[in-house]
Amino acid sequence: MDKRILTYSALRDFRNCRRRYFYRNVLELAPIRTDANLRIGSLFHECLERWAGLELAGRARDEAAIAEILEYLDQAYPNRAGDPEQNRQWHLTRAMFLGYARKYQHEPYSVVAVEKTFSCPIHNPKTGRTSNSFVMAGKVDLFVQMRDDAEYFIVEHKTTSQISGDYIERLPLDFQIHIYAHYLARATGLPITGVLYDAICKAQLKQKQAESAEEFAVRKAELMAKSKSGTSNANQRQGESDEDYQARLAEKYLEPDMYHREILYLSTTDIDELVAEVWDLTQQLLKAYRDNRWYRNDSMCFQPGRTCPYVPLCRSGGNPNLVENLYERRPAHCELKTDGDDSPAF
């Protein structure tokens, strides 16, 4: 019998809400409509994948390379001229990539692999026995070797609405980086010292929109009512051009607070705890599969700024009409599928 694949996202779903794991990994349902923030993050990562891959291809990180990546981004938003939401996402993703490329044009590391996939057995930490039911798999953004000390690190790119003290304090507790570091090290046979975190803020600047004649008339009337002379010299507000908006975003991404880079070193204690937790989770998963019981965790339905995409299904008791209209069948762990892995063999 083929072993079931586990990934960070699958384990995260099971830890947070077993019902969500069931919908995505057992029934293999995925929401048709993608969250805008996830779309921006995904395309930003794809731009950085191409940016890092230049080194493996023996190419310079120059203006020509930047232009190619921007052209790829243009193709990802073909309807931006007539779709305000596409236009907003295009502006923001473009500005984020350009800001990152300018700030980190010269890196302290050499690229070993980009979007490196891995697969590794899961072991019982007490007996050393290999799981007969599950295997761990994943994909890391970037695998690098530091130039000064030759140590291996994983690079994780994160997009966030705000780089706050709480956000930075949570980084060492990230379940994902411990999974990636431990199982990638086992799969490649290379010691991984830690994780280099690159966080970049999503600017909150909005493109200024033109004022309609009706809006202008209302605003002018209000100004006239407040004026002692009963008149106003106000002019109708004009919209902001794409060029002016891009310039304003570019200026924003010159601010150092829009970025945060931090190196985290992995401890043996943390890794030991991770291995034990992963094994425990596999045993709980086996029981859930055997009993076909996938309990909801209603505290995870509505998180700040994000609603679980499976809330409609939970509310309706799995209404098949909702399944047909809101979801599509998509293989679990499809993020691991590649058209070909050009990463070096280990």
C-alpha positions in Angstrom: 0.0 0.0 0.0 1.3 3.4 -0.9 2.0 5.7 2.0 0.0 8.8 2.5 1.9 12.0 2.0 2.1 14.5 4.9 3.2 18.1 4.4 3.4 21.1 6.7 0.1 22.4 5.4 -1.7 19.1 5.9 -0.4 18.8 9.5 -1.2 22.4 10.2 -4.8 21.8 9.0 -5.1 18.7 11.1 -3.7 20.4 14.2 -6.1 23.4 13.7 -9.2 21.7 12.5 -9.7 18.1 11.5 -12.7 18.9 9.4 -10.6 21.2 7.3 -8.0 18.5 6.8 -10.8 16.1 5.7 -12.2 18.5 3.1 -8.9 19.3 1.6 -6.8 16.1 2.0 -9.4 13.3 2.0 -12.2 14.7 -0.3 -9.6 16.8 -2.1 -11.8 19.9 -2.3 -10.2 23.3 -2.9 -12.1 26.6 -3.1 -12.5 27.9 -6.6 -12.1 31.5 -5.6 -8.6 32.3 -4.3 -8.1 34.8 -1.4 -6.6 38.0 -2.8 -3.9 38.1 -0.1 -2.9 34.5 -1.0 -2.8 35.4 -4.7 -0.4 38.3 -4.0 1.8 36.2 -1.8 1.9 33.3 -4.3 2.9 35.6 -7.2 5.5 37.4 -5.1 7.1 34.1 -4.3 7.1 33.1 -7.9 8.9 36.3 -8.8 11.5 35.6 -6.1 11.9 32.1 -7.4 12.9 33.5 -10.8 15.1 36.1 -9.1 17.0 33.5 -7.1 17.1 31.1 -10.0 19.3 33.5 -12.0 22.3 32.4 -10.0 21.8 28.8 -10.9 21.4 29.7 -14.5 24.6 31.7 -14.5 22.9 35.0 -15.1 23.4 38.4 -13.6 20.8 40.1 -11.4 20.5 43.0 -13.8 17.9 45.3 -15.3 17.2 42.8 -18.1 16.4 40.1 -15.6 14.2 42.4 -13.7 12.3 43.3 -16.9 11.7 39.6 -17.7 10.2 39.0 -14.3 8.0 42.1 -14.6 6.8 40.8 -17.9 5.9 37.5 -16.3 3.9 39.5 -13.7 2.2 41.4 -16.4 1.0 38.1 -18.0 -0.3 37.0 -14.6 -2.7 39.9 -14.6 -4.0 40.1 -18.2 -7.2 42.0 -17.4 -5.7 44.6 -15.0 -6.7 47.5 -17.3 -10.4 46.7 -16.8 -10.4 44.9 -13.5 -9.8 47.1 -10.4 -8.9 44.2 -8.2 -6.4 42.8 -10.7 -4.9 46.2 -11.1 -4.5 46.6 -7.3 -2.8 43.3 -7.0 -0.5 43.9 -9.9 0.6 47.3 -8.6 1.3 45.9 -5.1 3.1 42.7 -6.2 5.2 44.6 -8.7 6.3 47.2 -6.1 7.1 44.5 -3.6 9.3 42.6 -6.0 11.1 45.7 -7.2 11.7 46.8 -3.6 13.0 43.4 -2.6 15.2 43.2 -5.7 16.8 46.6 -5.0 17.4 46.0 -1.3 18.8 42.4 -1.6 20.6 42.6 -4.9 23.8 41.3 -3.3 23.2 38.3 -0.9 25.6 36.8 1.7 24.9 33.3 0.4 25.2 31.1 -2.7 22.0 29.4 -4.0 22.0 25.6 -3.7 18.4 25.0 -4.9 15.3 26.9 -5.6 11.8 25.5 -4.7 13.5 22.4 -3.5 11.1 19.4 -3.0 11.9 16.6 -0.6 10.5 13.4 0.7 11.6 11.6 3.8 10.4 8.7 6.1 8.8 9.5 9.4 10.3 7.7 12.4 9.0 6.8 15.8 11.5 8.7 18.1 11.3 6.1 20.8 11.9 2.9 18.7 13.3 4.3 15.4 10.6 2.4 13.6 9.6 3.8 10.2 5.9 4.7 9.7 4.2 2.2 7.5 1.4 4.7 6.7 2.9 8.2 6.2 5.9 9.9 4.6 6.9 13.6 5.0 7.2 15.8 1.9 7.5 19.4 1.2 9.0 22.2 -0.8 11.3 25.0 0.5 11.5 28.5 -1.1 15.2 28.6 -1.2 18.1 26.4 0.0 21.4 28.3 0.4 25.0 28.0 1.7 26.5 31.0 3.5 29.7 32.4 1.9 31.5 33.2 5.1 31.1 29.9 7.0 29.7 27.5 4.4 26.8 26.6 6.6 23.5 25.5 5.0 20.3 27.5 5.6 16.7 27.5 4.4 15.4 30.9 3.3 11.7 31.6 4.0 10.0 34.5 2.3 6.9 35.9 4.1 4.5 38.6 3.2 2.6 40.3 5.9 0.4 43.3 6.4 2.5 44.5 9.4 5.9 43.7 10.8 5.2 44.1 14.5 7.0 43.0 17.6 4.5 40.1 18.0 5.1 39.0 14.4 8.9 38.8 15.0 8.5 37.1 18.4 6.5 34.3 16.8 9.1 33.4 14.2 11.1 31.0 16.4 7.9 29.1 17.2 7.1 28.5 13.5 6.2 24.8 13.1 6.8 25.0 9.4 10.5 25.9 9.6 11.3 23.0 12.0 9.6 20.5 9.7 11.4 21.8 6.6 14.8 22.0 8.2 14.7 18.6 9.9 13.2 16.6 7.0 15.1 18.4 4.2 18.4 17.7 6.1 17.5 14.0 6.4 16.5 13.8 2.7 19.7 15.5 1.4 22.2 14.4 4.0 23.3 18.0 4.5 23.3 19.6 7.9 21.0 22.6 8.1 22.0 25.2 10.7 18.9 27.3 10.6 16.5 29.5 8.7 16.9 33.0 7.2 13.6 34.8 7.4 12.8 37.5 4.9 9.6 39.3 5.7 8.2 42.1 3.5 5.2 44.3 4.2 2.3 44.7 1.9 1.9 48.5 1.6 -1.4 49.9 2.5 -1.3 52.8 0.0 -4.3 53.1 -2.2 -4.3 54.4 -5.7 -6.1 57.8 -5.7 -9.4 57.6 -7.7 -11.0 60.4 -9.7 -13.9 62.2 -8.1 -17.2 61.9 -9.9 -19.2 65.0 -10.8 -21.8 64.0 -8.2 -19.1 63.5 -5.5 -17.5 66.8 -6.4 -20.9 68.6 -6.2 -21.6 67.3 -2.7 -18.1 68.1 -1.4 -18.2 71.6 -2.9 -21.6 72.3 -1.4 -20.3 71.3 2.0 -17.3 73.6 1.7 -19.5 76.5 0.6 -21.8 75.9 3.6 -18.8 76.1 5.9 -17.3 79.2 4.2 -18.2 82.7 5.5 -18.4 84.0 1.9 -20.6 81.1 0.8 -18.2 80.3 -2.1 -15.4 77.8 -2.7 -12.4 77.5 -5.1 -12.3 73.7 -4.8 -11.5 71.8 -8.0 -12.7 68.4 -8.9 -10.1 65.8 -7.8 -8.4 63.9 -10.6 -7.3 60.2 -10.4 -3.7 59.1 -9.9 -2.0 57.7 -12.9 -0.4 54.2 -12.8 3.0 55.8 -13.2 2.5 58.2 -10.2 1.1 55.4 -8.1 4.0 53.2 -8.9 6.4 56.0 -7.9 4.6 56.5 -4.6 4.8 52.8 -3.9 8.5 52.7 -4.9 9.2 55.5 -2.4 7.4 53.5 0.3 9.5 50.5 -0.3 12.7 52.6 0.3 11.7 52.6 3.9 13.7 50.1 6.0 10.6 49.3 8.1 9.0 47.6 5.1 11.5 44.7 5.5 12.7 42.4 8.2 15.5 39.9 7.9 16.4 37.5 10.7 18.5 34.4 11.1 17.2 31.7 13.5 19.3 28.9 14.6 17.7 25.5 15.2 18.2 23.8 18.5 18.4 20.0 19.2 15.6 20.4 21.8 13.3 22.0 19.3 14.0 19.3 16.6 13.4 16.5 19.2 10.1 18.0 20.2 9.1 18.3 16.5 9.9 14.7 15.7 7.8 13.5 18.7 4.9 15.8 17.8 4.9 14.6 14.2 4.8 11.0 15.3 2.0 11.7 17.7 0.0 13.4 14.9 0.4 10.4 12.6 -1.1 8.2 15.3 -4.0 10.6 15.7 -4.4 10.7 11.9 -4.5 6.9 11.7 -7.3 6.9 14.3 -9.3 9.6 12.5 -9.0 7.6 9.2 -10.0 4.3 10.9 -13.0 5.9 12.7 -13.8 8.3 9.9 -14.2 11.1 12.5 -13.2 14.6 11.6 -14.1 16.9 14.3 -14.6 20.6 13.8 -12.7 23.3 15.7 -15.1 26.2 15.6 -12.5 28.6 17.1 -10.6 28.4 13.8 -13.6 29.3 11.5 -13.0 33.1 11.7 -9.5 34.4 12.2 -8.6 38.2 12.0 -8.7 39.2 8.3 -9.5 35.6 7.1 -12.4 33.2 7.1 -11.8 29.5 6.6 -12.9 28.7 3.0 -14.8 25.6 4.2 -17.2 27.5 6.5 -20.0 27.2 4.0 -19.6 23.5 3.9 -19.6 23.1 7.6 -22.6 25.3 8.0 -24.6 23.3 5.4 -23.5 19.9 6.5 -21.6 19.3 3.3 -24.4 20.4 0.9 -23.5 18.9 -2.6 -24.8 22.0 -4.3 -22.2 24.1 -2.5 -19.5 21.6 -3.4 -20.4 22.0 -7.0 -20.6 25.8 -7.0 -17.8 26.8 -4.6 -15.2 24.1 -4.8 -13.3 22.1 -7.3 -11.5 18.7 -7.1 -7.8 19.3 -6.8 -5.3 16.7 -5.8 -3.9 17.1 -2.2 -0.3 18.3 -2.1 -0.5 19.5 -5.7 2.1 22.2 -4.7 4.7 19.5 -4.7 4.1 18.7 -8.4 6.7 20.2 -10.7 7.3 20.1 -14.5 10.9 19.1 -13.8 13.3 19.7 -11.0 16.4 21.5 -12.1 17.9 21.6 -8.6 21.2 19.9 -8.1 21.1 16.3 -7.0 22.4 15.5 -3.6 
